[in-house]
Amino acid sequence: MKKIKKIKKIILVASAVMAFSVVTSVYAQYHEPHIEKKSKVTFKQVMQGLLSETKMITQGIILEDFLLVEAAAGRIVKHPKPAMSQRKKLMKALGSEITTFKDLDHVVHGGAIKIKQAAKDKNMVVVAAEYQKLITGCQSCHSIFKAELSEALR
């Protein structure tokens, strides 16, 4: 009987520690500093910011935290543009493929707008459906352009 009580205590303490770790992690990620829209940033920093916000949306979906999803999608909608010098290099490297790039950017941006609204409406079905489209837009852009644009920005 004493062993069972000891095991229960261990499980209870371990569960409390795990719960605290998860909450602390969520809090830290939610309150991490984000790039200001007006600051001069690199294309890589913009992409890293979008990745961070995408992770936050994933986390919000899993935790069913509509506020987290709405906030992260809002930051994707209002992400900063890369510095003009970087944009010129990108446009030159893209050439005639710029239309495809812009179309994929619109998929991501438009998806973030829809995700934000669906989260505000507390509609997880729409959040998840639009999130899938957003991720497909990101992945498509990366598979088509990442290597070429990384090279152009070296």
N, C-alpha and C positions, 0 to 999 in steps of 0.2 A: 504494500500500500504506500509506503514512503517513497518507493521508486517512482510510482505513478505520479505522486504529487510533485516530485522533483522534476520529472519529465514535463509535466504540465507547466511548471514555472519556467523551465528552459524554453519551451515553445512560446509561452506568453512573452517573455523577455525578447526572444529572437524576433517575434512578430512585431513587437513595439519598435525595435531597432530598425527593422526593414521599413515599416510604415514611416518612421521619422526620416529615414534616408530618402525615400521616394518624395515625400512632401518637401524636404529641403532641396532636393534636386529640381523639382518643378518650380519652386519659388525662385531659386537661383537663375534658372534659365529664363523664366518669365520676366525677371527684373534685370537681365543683363543689358548692358548699354547697346544701343542700336545706332547705326550710322544716320546722322542727320541728313535730311534731303538736300540742304543747300551746301553741304561741305563738298570739297573736291575729292573725289574718290576714284580708285582704279576700277576697271572692269572686273578684275578678280575680286575686289572687295564687295562690289555689287552682287556678284554671284555667291560669295560666301554669306552675305546677308540674306539673300533669297533662300539659300540652303538652311540657314538657321531658322528662318520663319517657316519654311516647309516642315522642318522637324517639329516646330511648335504646333503646327496644325495637326500633324500626325499624333502628337501627344494629346492634344485637345480632343481629337476624335476618339482615341482609345479611352481617355478618362471621361468622355462625354462632357467636356468643359467648353460650353459654347462661348463663354467670354474669352477664353484663351484662343479658340479658333478665330473668333471675330477680330481680336486684336492683331494676331499674326497675319491674317489675310489682309487686314487694313494696312499693315506695314509693307506687305508685298505691293499692294496697289500704289502706295506712295513712296516706293523705293527711290533712292537718288539715282541720277544719271551719272555715268562715268564722266570724267573730265573731258573737255572738248578735244584735247590732243589724242586721247584714247579713242574717242568716237570717230575721229578722222581716220585713224589707222584701221579701225574696224570696218568702216565703210569702204575704204580702199581695198582691203582684203576680201570683202564680201562681193564687190563688183555687182554683177547682174543677179547674184543670189540674195541681194538685200531684201527683195520682196518676200522670199521664203522666210528669211530671218524675222522680218517684221510680222509676218502672218503668225509665226510661232510665238513671238513675243505677245501678240494680241490674244492668242489662246491662253497663255499664262496670266496675263493681266486681266483679261475678261473673266477667267476662271476665278481669280482672287476676288473680284468684285462680287461674283455670284456666291462664292463661299462665305464672304463676309455677310451678305444679306441673309443667306440661309441660316447662318449661325445666329444672327440677330433674331430671326424668326423661330429659332430653336428647331430647325428641320434637319435632322441628322441624315436623312435619306438623300436630300439634295446636297448637303455638305459633302457626303461621301462620293456621290456621283460626279460632282464638279471637281472634287479633289483628284479623282482618277483622271479626268481630262487634263487638269493642270499638270500632273506628273507626266502624263503622256507627252504633253507639249514640251516640258523640260527635257525629257529623255530624247525626244525627236531632235530638238535643237542641238543637244550635246552630241548625239551620234552623227549629225550632219556637219556641225561647225566647230566643235571644241578643238580639235587638233589644228585646224587651219587658223583659228583665231588666237589660240595660244602661241603659235609660231609668229603670227603677225605682231603680237604685243611684246615679244622678247626684246 
